[in-house]
Amino acid sequence: MAGDEAEVEITVKTVGPARPSRMRVPADLKVCDLKRLVASDRRLPVERLRLVLHGKTQHETKNGGSEDMRVRLKNGDLLLVAVMPKPPAKHLCEDDDGDDELKFKIPQSASWWKRKLFFILREKLRLPDILLIAIFSISIKAWVGIILWFLLAPVAHRWDIGPLYILGTGFLVILLNLGKRQHGELSAYSIFNEDFRELPGTLNADRLDQDIRAGQF
């Protein structure tokens, strides 16, 4: 960039709230040199600048090659300057890549028919991961019970015992999920405990009476 080249006065407008300003630059110069001049004048990061002149983005090289592109400017030209946002932090990119790890994957120890079923449901039927989790987290016995329930439901409806069938199912589910207490473990209901022992912190009438007498209310 020679110092005796003719200079022109252009208007530089940065995308954003900043006001346009005038700037004198050589009429013919490389795009990379124009970027450096604008970055120095406006105190902007040169590596993230994008220049738009006459509605076209000015690239530094031709078709991504090594040939430097030049730009010819005239008095009064409007040069739009945009500052590209910073790329996301490395750990954020890793989090994005880690989204694949959040997808449901069938265990390596699964049987061949489970793998085949998983492939059909995911690749062929395109079922969402949340549904796949629900399907493969249920045991075979549970699936047999569900299928059996749907097979017997029309029979119960035909015999006009549909409500009783549904209520019985609810009680059965409750009983099957009660679980078993370990040795020495207290029940939440004192009536089932030896000597009617209560869990620590249980609120009852005696405790309320003691708190009132102690002036804690």
C-alpha positions, 0 to 999 in steps of 0.5 A, a space after each residue: 500500500 503506497 503512501 502516494 496513492 489517491 485517497 477517498 473519504 468513505 462513510 463507515 457504519 458499524 452494525 449496532 447502535 454506533 453512529 456512522 463516521 467518515 474515514 479517509 483511505 486509499 482508493 485502491 487497496 487490499 481487503 485485508 489492509 482495509 480491515 486493518 485500517 477500519 479495525 484500528 480506527 474503530 478499535 474493533 477485532 480485525 479477525 472477526 470483522 466482516 466488510 460489506 460494500 455495495 451490498 456484497 461481502 468483501 472477502 480477503 482472498 479469491 475463492 478461499 485461495 492465496 490470491 489477495 482480493 482488492 477493493 476500489 473505493 470512491 468518495 462517499 461510499 458506504 462501508 458496512 462493518 459487522 463484528 462476528 460473535 465470538 465462537 462458543 467456549 470449548 467446554 460448551 462445544 463439548 457439552 453440545 457434542 455430549 448430547 449424543 451421550 444423553 440419548 438412550 443406548 441399549 446395554 452391551 449385555 442385552 440379548 440379540 432380540 432386544 438389540 433387534 427390537 431396539 433397532 426396529 423401534 429407533 431406526 425404522 419407526 423413529 420412536 423418541 428416546 423417552 419412549 424407548 427408555 419407558 419400553 426397555 426399562 420395564 421388565 418382561 414380567 411387567 410386559 406380560 402383566 400389561 398384555 394380560 390386563 388388556 386381553 382381560 379388559 374386554 372380558 370384564 367389560 362384557 360381564 359388566 364388571 369393568 369398574 371392579 376390574 379397574 379398582 382391583 387392578 389399582 389395589 393389586 398395583 398398590 400391594 405389589 409395590 408395598 415392598 418389604 421392611 428390613 429387620 429393625 426398620 420402622 413403619 410410618 404407621 405406629 400401629 404396625 410397629 412393636 410397642 406402637 413406636 412412632 417415627 422421630 418427628 411424628 406430629 400427634 396430639 401429645 406432641 402438640 400438647 407438650 409444645 403448647 405447655 412449653 410455650 412454643 406456640 
